């Protein structure tokens, strides 16, 4: 039998079983096919991808992933908020399982590789292990996390927060989207009506967690390195700043009588940039990603402004020092300008260090396969940030062109993704045999 790539199936299976195997054309075709078919399920036109939590496209994408899980012979279940689990049952199913996976939701006008590589890549890793004749001792489970992106409810990693007990049921149901619909109502309308108190993982459910992901930065490509092994994950704090003024007619209110909230917001935005530079940390970053003004008429002085600020670092003390400095400076600016200020910290997560044991295992497998690797810090945050709070975790990064992510130009080649999958295959094989 010949595959679409022209390979003899017996040769392919023998090739897959060899630990030192190189790139596998049939495997790369399967992964590329799955990624591109998933990308078609989108509210944006390719190459852009948009999949927002519990929308029609999100639900259809979940159906597509479920079909891939089932075709791979995995046992599939979902929890009360749509975390999707697909298990390859091991010979000793009572042992804590080995977990891998990522997410498939996508922010508006993003790309087709963020998160999806970790889900499709995990499915392919299990396909390859099955085709090689491997039999796991520990079960291997793929997790497709709900709402890694904060697009709809303003908080990211909702699924992994709930699994790791980093978010309470009370905090979850208090979340509202832009239409003021609460999370509980929206998830039930989407067909997820289970018991929210049963989401959190039990103490011995998993032994390890490994997430495959694109780097979302340029370092691997710049250094010509095949994969990154993540040692630390930065954590964000999200600060919402609300400004209230008196507004008025653009022609009738003199300049010295105004408390224009847009001007205060602009000064605060530039202040955030300046303070971040002054912190002196390469890994200290702050972004004013939301900047809105009202009432939104060209001839009306802004009387309401809102800023959404993301502050993150791998060093908790430095991140929080910057957060405090931003709030104090915003108070001074608003006091001077006669603007009323309200600040609200939406979330304030802790950075984590990945499992030394897993880091060493991943490095070992990459080296044995002839795949170059380097230790990396993840400056973006992922579901691994929360999984690492309860079980040993790490990540495998693959390069992405120019470091682009969260935009339509996001791209990682089949060859680059395949090398990450090869490392994941060998890691799962070892971990599931323990």
Rosetta blueprint (number, residue, H / E / L):
1 X L
2 X E
3 X L
4 X L
5 X L
6 X L
7 X L
8 X E
9 X H
10 X H
11 X H
12 X H
13 X H
14 X H
15 X H
16 X H
17 X H
18 X L
19 X L
20 X L
21 X L
22 X L
23 X L
24 X L
25 X H
26 X H
27 X H
28 X H
29 X H
30 X H
31 X H
32 X H
33 X H
34 X H
35 X H
36 X H
37 X H
38 X H
39 X H
40 X L
41 X L
42 X L
43 X L
44 X L
45 X L
46 X L
47 X L
48 X L
49 X E
50 X E
51 X E
52 X L
53 X L
54 X L
55 X L
56 X H
57 X H
58 X H
59 X H
60 X H
61 X H
62 X H
63 X H
64 X H
65 X H
66 X H
67 X H
68 X H
69 X H
70 X H
71 X H
72 X L
73 X L
74 X L
75 X E
76 X E
77 X E
78 X E
79 X L
80 X L
81 X L
82 X L
83 X L
84 X E
85 X E
86 X E
87 X E
88 X E
89 X L
90 X L
91 X L
92 X L
93 X L
94 X L
95 X L
96 X L
97 X E
98 X E
99 X E
100 X E
101 X E
102 X E
103 X E
104 X L
105 X L
106 X E
107 X E
108 X E
109 X E
110 X E
111 X L
112 X L
113 X L
114 X L
115 X L
116 X H
117 X H
118 X H
119 X H
120 X H
121 X H
122 X H
123 X H
124 X H
125 X H
126 X H
127 X H
128 X H
129 X H
130 X H
131 X H
132 X L
133 X L
134 X L
135 X L
136 X L
137 X L
138 X L
139 X L
140 X E
141 X E
142 X E
143 X E
144 X E
145 X E
146 X L
147 X L
148 X L
149 X L
150 X L
151 X L
152 X L
153 X L
154 X L
155 X L
156 X L
157 X L
158 X H
159 X H
160 X H
161 X H
162 X H
163 X H
164 X L
165 X L
166 X L
167 X L
168 X L
169 X H
170 X H
171 X H
172 X H
173 X H
174 X L
175 X L
176 X E
177 X L
178 X L
179 X L
180 X L
181 X L
182 X E
183 X H
184 X H
185 X H
186 X H
187 X H
188 X H
189 X H
190 X L
191 X L
192 X L
193 X L
194 X L
195 X L
196 X H
197 X H
198 X H
199 X L
200 X L
201 X L
202 X L
203 X L
204 X L
205 X L
206 X E
207 X E
208 X E
209 X E
210 X E
211 X E
212 X E
213 X E
214 X E
215 X L
216 X L
217 X L
218 X L
219 X H
220 X H
221 X H
222 X H
223 X H
224 X L
225 X L
226 X L
227 X E
228 X E
229 X E
230 X E
231 X E
232 X E
233 X E
234 X L
235 X E
236 X E
237 X E
238 X E
239 X E
240 X E
241 X E
242 X E
243 X E
244 X E
245 X L
246 X L
247 X L
248 X L
249 X E
250 X L
251 X L
252 X L
253 X L
254 X L
255 X H
256 X H
257 X H
258 X L
259 X L
260 X L
261 X H
262 X H
263 X H
264 X H
265 X H
266 X H
267 X H
268 X H
269 X H
270 X H
271 X H
272 X H
273 X H
274 X H
275 X H
276 X H
277 X H
278 X H
279 X H
280 X L
281 X L
282 X L
283 X L
284 X L
285 X E
286 X E
287 X E
288 X E
289 X E
290 X E
291 X E
292 X E
293 X E
294 X E
295 X L
296 X L
297 X L
298 X L
299 X L
300 X E
301 X L
302 X L
303 X L
304 X E
305 X E
306 X E
307 X E
308 X E
309 X E
310 X E
311 X E
312 X E
313 X E
314 X L
315 X L
316 X H
317 X H
318 X H
319 X H
320 X H
321 X H
322 X H
323 X H
324 X H
325 X H
326 X H
327 X H
328 X H
329 X H
330 X H
331 X H
332 X H
333 X H
334 X H
335 X H
336 X H
337 X H
338 X L
339 X L
340 X E
341 X E
342 X E
343 X E
344 X E
345 X E
346 X E
347 X E
348 X E
349 X L
350 X L
351 X L
352 X E
353 X E
354 X L
355 X L
356 X H
357 X H
358 X H
359 X H
360 X H
361 X H
362 X H
363 X H
364 X H
365 X H
366 X H
367 X H
368 X H
369 X L
370 X L
371 X L
372 X L
373 X E
374 X E
375 X E
376 X E
377 X E
378 X E
379 X L
380 X L
381 X L
382 X L
383 X L
384 X H
385 X H
386 X H
387 X H
388 X L
389 X L
390 X L
391 X L
392 X E
393 X E
394 X E
395 X E
396 X E
397 X E
398 X E
399 X L
400 X L
401 X H
402 X H
403 X H
404 X L
405 X L
406 X L
407 X L
408 X L
409 X L
410 X L
411 X L
412 X L
413 X L
414 X H
415 X H
416 X H
417 X H
418 X H
419 X H
420 X H
421 X H
422 X H
423 X H
424 X H
425 X H
426 X H
427 X H
428 X H
429 X H
430 X H
431 X H
432 X L
433 X L
434 X L
